[in-house]
Amino acid sequence: MKSGHGAGLLRIYTNERAIVGDRALFELVVERAHAAGLAGATVLRGRLGYGRSTQIHTHRLFDLADELPLVIEIIDEEPALRAFTDSISDLDKIGVITLEKVEVLHASERSVAGARHGGSNE
């Protein structure tokens, strides 16, 4: 992915307790994004939120069953993100998925080359 136009930001809304089999959903999504060679993924943990259930999810000091909201952000070119969305359609615990156009102002060639060739982008 190069700086300029044509980039997209995919956001996947879920919660930290969403499980697929014996794995956390957010881990599966990020692993699949990495395997697909997408430019980058980040999982953001929310402090408060609600969704389709209208139940407000927040951290309670002595509650062991927190179900805080998570947003998985993935950036790459729009066609790659659309194809990736199709590839995760089997994950039934995903909430809402959005895609928006973004302008990449800076992308190090090292991190992009690493992502495209399965290497680390650190």
JOHUKA-V807272 format. One record per pair of residues at least 12 apart in sequence whose ideal C-beta (glycine too) atoms are under 7 Angstrom apart, sorted by the first residue. I is the first residue (numbers start at 1). J is the second residue. Records with the same first field share a line. If there is no record, write none. Layout:
I=J + J
//
This chain:
1=39 + 76 + 77 + 104 + 107 + 112
2=107
3=104 + 105 + 106 + 107
4=104
5=103
6=77 + 78
7=75 + 76 + 77 + 102 + 103 + 104
8=76 + 77 + 78 + 81 + 99 + 100 + 101 + 102
9=73 + 75 + 100 + 102
10=74 + 81 + 85 + 97 + 99
11=71 + 73 + 98
12=29 + 72 + 94 + 97
13=51 + 69 + 71 + 95 + 96
14=26 + 70 + 93 + 94 + 95
15=57 + 67 + 68 + 69 + 70
16=45 + 67 + 68 + 70
17=67
18=93
19=93
20=91 + 93
25=91 + 93 + 94
26=43 + 70 + 72
28=91
29=72 + 88 + 91
30=43 + 72
32=87 + 88
33=74 + 84
36=84 + 87
37=115 + 116 + 118
38=74 + 76 + 80 + 84 + 115
39=75 + 76 + 112 + 115
40=75 + 115 + 121
41=72 + 73 + 74
42=73
43=70 + 72
44=70 + 71 + 73
45=68 + 70
46=68 + 69 + 70 + 71
47=59
49=69
51=95
52=95
57=69
75=102
81=99
85=97
//
